Amino acid sequence: MQYVQFAIALTKSTGFAQMMNQLLAELRKIEGVEDRPSPVAGGCALFYFGKEFAHFHNTNELDLRLTKAIIRKLGMQHPPDSLHHPTRSPNSAWIEVRFSLASDIPKLVELVKLAITKL
């Protein structure tokens, strides 16, 4: 039984990693966007003409600097079960965006495009 649970978790993790790679491939098409190691958060971060505006907490969660006005306008909420920012203010300009389906990728690309217009 433990092997089955491990295999399911590994498959899910591999799927998330593939989606993260698909997302990164789409984001690299945007002029000025690049991914590289984050000097602050560690792991993979996204930069727009040298300025960090997002970073991955894991393969299915992007912490995105979107501005508090846009977060409110879009009705987005910080995840109540956040492991990385459990005490983040609801007034923060940053929001953790989770994705679990390939169909989430175009939505994330649009959010990133919106975020970089505010830098």
Secondary structure per residue as TSV (DSSP state, phi and psi in degrees):
chain	resnum	aa	ss	phi	psi
A	1	M	-	360.0	-41.0
A	2	Q	H	-62.6	-37.6
A	3	Y	H	-61.9	-41.8
A	4	V	H	-62.4	-45.1
A	5	Q	H	-62.9	-41.3
A	6	F	H	-62.8	-43.7
A	7	A	H	-63.3	-40.4
A	8	I	H	-64.3	-44.9
A	9	A	H	-63.2	-41.7
A	10	L	H	-64.8	-42.8
A	11	T	H	-62.6	-43.2
A	12	K	H	-62.9	-45.7
A	13	S	H	-61.6	-43.1
A	14	T	H	-63.4	-41.1
A	15	G	H	-62.0	-41.8
A	16	F	H	-64.9	-40.3
A	17	A	H	-63.1	-39.7
A	18	Q	H	-64.3	-41.1
A	19	M	H	-66.3	-39.1
A	20	M	H	-60.9	-43.3
A	21	N	H	-64.6	-37.5
A	22	Q	H	-64.6	-42.8
A	23	L	H	-61.2	-46.9
A	24	L	H	-60.6	-39.7
A	25	A	H	-61.6	-40.4
A	26	E	H	-68.7	-41.2
A	27	L	H	-69.2	-30.9
A	28	R	T	-65.9	-16.8
A	29	K	T	-76.2	-15.2
A	30	I	S	-83.6	122.9
A	31	E	T	-56.5	129.4
A	32	G	T	93.1	-12.7
A	33	V	E	-92.0	131.9
A	34	E	E	-143.0	153.6
A	35	D	E	-110.9	138.4
A	36	R	E	-161.0	170.7
A	37	P	E	-60.8	139.6
A	38	S	-	-82.9	129.0
A	39	P	T	-72.7	-17.3
A	40	V	T	-103.0	-55.5
A	41	A	T	-87.7	-15.0
A	42	G	-	74.2	172.4
A	43	G	S	68.1	-159.1
A	44	C	E	-89.6	131.3
A	45	A	E	-125.2	159.9
A	46	L	E	-112.4	136.3
A	47	F	E	-125.6	145.5
A	48	Y	E	-120.0	111.3
A	49	F	T	46.3	46.7
A	50	G	T	90.4	-7.2
A	51	K	E	-105.6	124.1
A	52	E	E	-69.7	130.7
A	53	F	E	-129.1	-3.1
A	54	A	E	-164.7	157.7
A	55	H	E	-153.2	154.3
A	56	F	E	-90.1	133.7
A	57	H	E	-84.9	-32.2
A	58	N	E	-159.4	-167.7
A	59	T	T	-77.5	-3.2
A	60	N	T	-136.2	25.5
A	61	E	E	-144.4	121.3
A	62	L	E	-110.7	126.6
A	63	D	E	-94.8	112.7
A	64	L	E	-117.6	130.3
A	65	R	E	-83.3	101.0
A	66	L	-	-111.3	-16.5
A	67	T	-	87.1	143.5
A	68	K	H	-66.4	-31.1
A	69	A	H	-64.6	-44.2
A	70	I	H	-69.2	-40.6
A	71	I	H	-57.3	-45.8
A	72	R	H	-65.1	-46.1
A	73	K	H	-58.9	-38.4
A	74	L	T	-84.6	-4.2
A	75	G	T	70.2	26.9
A	76	M	-	-82.0	150.3
A	77	Q	-	-132.0	146.8
A	78	H	-	-67.8	138.3
A	79	P	-	-60.9	128.2
A	80	P	T	-68.2	-20.8
A	81	D	T	-103.5	27.0
A	82	S	-	-58.9	130.4
A	83	L	S	-87.5	-29.3
A	84	H	S	-92.1	-32.0
A	85	H	-	-137.6	62.4
A	86	P	T	-65.6	-20.9
A	87	T	T	-112.0	19.8
A	88	R	-	-61.5	136.8
A	89	S	-	-67.9	142.4
A	90	P	T	-64.5	-13.2
A	91	N	T	-94.1	7.8
A	92	S	-	-67.6	150.1
A	93	A	S	-80.6	-8.7
A	94	W	E	-104.4	146.4
A	95	I	E	-142.5	138.6
A	96	E	E	-84.4	123.4
A	97	V	E	-115.3	119.1
A	98	R	E	-98.3	147.7
A	99	F	-	-138.4	143.7
A	100	S	-	-137.5	-6.5
A	101	L	S	-127.2	150.0
A	102	A	G	-59.5	-30.2
A	103	S	G	-69.8	-11.1
A	104	D	G	-77.7	-20.9
A	105	I	H	-61.0	-48.5
A	106	P	H	-60.3	-34.4
A	107	K	H	-65.3	-41.8
A	108	L	H	-65.4	-40.1
A	109	V	H	-59.9	-42.7
A	110	E	H	-64.7	-40.4
A	111	L	H	-63.5	-39.9
A	112	V	H	-64.2	-43.9
A	113	K	H	-60.7	-39.1
A	114	L	H	-65.4	-43.0
A	115	A	H	-60.6	-43.4
A	116	I	H	-73.1	-19.2
A	117	T	T	-71.1	-15.3
A	118	K	T	-100.9	5.5
A	119	L	-	-84.0	360.0
